[in-house]
Amino acid sequence: MSDLLIEPAELNELLRNGDPDTPLLVLDVRWALGRDRAANEAEYLAGHIPGAVFLDLDSALSGQVKEGGAGGRHPMPTLAEATRAFRAAGISDEHEIVVYDAADSVAAARAWWLLTYFGKDEVRVLNGGYAGWVRTGHETTTDVPEVSPGDIVLTPGGRRLLDADGVEHYLDRHQVVDARMPERFRGEQEPVDPVAGHIPGAINIPALRNVDADGRFLPPDDLELRFTALGIQGDKRTAVYCGSGVQACHMALAMEIAEVGHYDPAVYIGSWSDWITDPDRPVETGP
């Protein structure tokens, strides 16, 4: 797990005695659905890991929402949009990156996925997030660091990115996972999108159950057992989606930790909120 996750004690050691030839940049991506940037940033300003830079999911880790909703509620940013956002956060090619959110790594996984999609290899997620950092007694601060613009050069294609047509291909030949909670998958509740249900043929594996009560990822063996018990076939490629491409990234990270489903899952970033913009696409409810 060390290539994907970092524990609070190790991050603390890197912040105190890191390698000067590999500068470390910590990104705070705390976010909650329905909460605006000001509210997310207020949480950062009230206390964060020393040196951490705030990065907003809606404006920095998503593209512009299109009229009519095509692309979803958190669309894939363009190369230009991602370059602007990452450079504004101070990211350069030589940086090692650690990302964290409040606890469960849902927003942090979105940052991890996008950075690695755009070719940034040295990215890890803080296991347990800010809550884990505080719980283990490490220093926090309200000081906001001065950020010098970065010069990172992005190269798209570091991960598998799907649109709706790509999902249909995976349904025909591989397997597709819906990472939302079961009640949304079954269409019994839909608090966000105008249409309830799921993509026919998808398997439901809720991403939020990949972590324990403290927001820490389950051990790799436990994740692997969970995924195979819920229908993942290890010899097939896997596509993942959710409501708007956030929890899907969390599911992709968990699958890579567990090394199942070819452990390079494709992410349908537009997800359910994109799928339902075309009335000709099928929708299913129930188990």
Sequence and secondary structure as in RCSB ss.txt:
>XXXX:A:sequence
MSDLLIEPAELNELLRNGDPDTPLLVLDVRWALGRDRAANEAEYLAGHIPGAVFLDLDSALSGQVKEGGAGGRHP
MPTLAEATRAFRAAGISDEHEIVVYDAADSVAAARAWWLLTYFGKDEVRVLNGGYAGWVRTGHETTTDVPEVSPG
DIVLTPGGRRLLDADGVEHYLDRHQVVDARMPERFRGEQEPVDPVAGHIPGAINIPALRNVDADGRFLPPDDLEL
RFTALGIQGDKRTAVYCGSGVQACHMALAMEIAEVGHYDPAVYIGSWSDWITDPDRPVETGP
>XXXX:A:secstr
 TTTEE HHHHHHHHHH  TTS EEEEE    TT  HHHHHHHHHT B TT EE  HHHHSS    TT TT SS 
   HHHHHHHHHHTT  TT EEEEE SSS HHHHHHHHHHHHTT   EEEETTHHHHHHHTT   B         
     S SS EE HHHHHHHHHHSEEEE S HHHHTTS  SSSSS SB TT EE  GGGGB TTS B  HHHHHH
HHHHTT  TTS EEEE SSSSHHHHHHHHHHHHT GGG  EEESSHHHHHTTSTTS  B   
